[in-house]
Amino acid sequence: MSDDFEAYEQACKKIRESNEKLLSQFEDWLLKKNLVPKTVDKHIGNIDFYINEFLLYEDALQPEQGAHSVDMFLGYWFIKKAMWASESSIKSNAASLKKFYTFMQEIGRIDEEDLEDLKTTIKDNMNDWIATLRRYDDPSITNMADVWGL
């Protein structure tokens, strides 16, 4: 195994351990917001996938570094990698990301500007992400460049 890959694996392991604690804190935060357990579980599952799969897919990124990656995640990666990608799952993940990064801002792990950028990105791109998903799922579109608007 290459030294680079071993270093990446070690970094991911450390991040996953840290993420486990962060997810527990996020769960407590959500419960204090009086959300029902089923909704809390959905948000935790969505964020677990985001911070432990997407953010660690190509590089070992901390959750703070993911505040600016929501467009790539919901507009491309999630559509391609999550077999359960649907309009409702994109919207659910967007809601979870807004809650998670609001929590991250409240505990001082990201600043207000990063949070506002994330919210603006979601608001401005949601319709495009849904349209991309529809094209991706459309069996009549065989040229992937047409799906991604290339």
NORGIFEN-V51352 format. One record per backbone hydrogen bond with DSSP energy under -0.5 kcal/mol. CO is the residue of the C=O (numbers start at 1). NH is the residue of the N-H. E is the energy in kcal/mol with one decimal. If there is no record, write none. Layout:
# NORGIFEN-V51352
co nh e
CO NH E
CO NH E
This chain:
# NORGIFEN-V51352
co nh e
2 6 -2.3
3 7 -2.4
4 8 -2.3
5 9 -2.8
6 10 -2.4
7 11 -2.4
8 12 -2.7
9 13 -2.2
10 14 -2.2
11 15 -2.3
12 16 -2.9
13 17 -2.0
14 18 -2.2
15 19 -3.1
16 20 -1.9
17 21 -1.2
18 22 -2.2
19 23 -3.1
20 24 -1.7
21 25 -2.2
22 26 -2.6
23 27 -2.5
24 28 -2.1
25 29 -2.3
26 30 -2.6
27 31 -2.5
28 32 -2.0
29 33 -0.7
30 33 -0.9
30 35 -1.3
31 34 -1.6
36 39 -0.7
36 40 -2.3
37 41 -2.8
38 42 -1.8
39 43 -2.4
40 44 -2.7
41 45 -2.6
42 46 -2.5
43 47 -2.6
44 48 -2.8
45 49 -2.0
46 50 -2.0
47 51 -3.1
48 52 -2.4
49 53 -1.4
49 54 -1.9
50 55 -2.5
54 57 -1.5
55 61 -1.6
59 61 -1.3
62 65 -0.9
62 66 -0.6
63 66 -1.3
64 67 -1.2
65 68 -0.6
66 69 -1.8
69 73 -2.3
70 74 -2.9
71 75 -2.2
72 76 -0.9
72 77 -2.6
73 78 -3.4
76 80 -2.1
77 81 -3.1
78 82 -2.1
81 83 -0.8
82 85 -2.2
86 90 -2.3
87 91 -2.2
88 92 -2.6
89 93 -2.5
90 94 -2.3
91 95 -2.3
92 96 -2.4
93 97 -2.7
94 98 -2.2
95 99 -2.2
96 100 -3.1
97 101 -2.6
98 102 -1.6
99 103 -2.4
100 104 -2.6
101 105 -1.7
102 106 -2.4
103 107 -1.9
104 109 -2.9
104 110 -1.0
105 108 -1.3
111 115 -1.8
112 116 -2.6
113 117 -2.5
114 118 -2.2
115 119 -2.4
116 120 -2.5
117 121 -2.6
118 122 -2.3
119 123 -2.5
120 124 -3.0
121 125 -1.8
122 126 -1.6
125 129 -2.6
126 130 -2.3
127 131 -2.2
128 132 -2.6
129 133 -2.4
130 134 -2.4
131 135 -2.3
132 136 -2.8
133 137 -2.3
134 138 -0.7
135 138 -0.8
137 139 -0.7
138 141 -1.6
140 142 -0.8
142 144 -0.8
143 146 -1.6
143 147 -0.9
144 148 -2.1
145 149 -0.6
145 150 -2.8
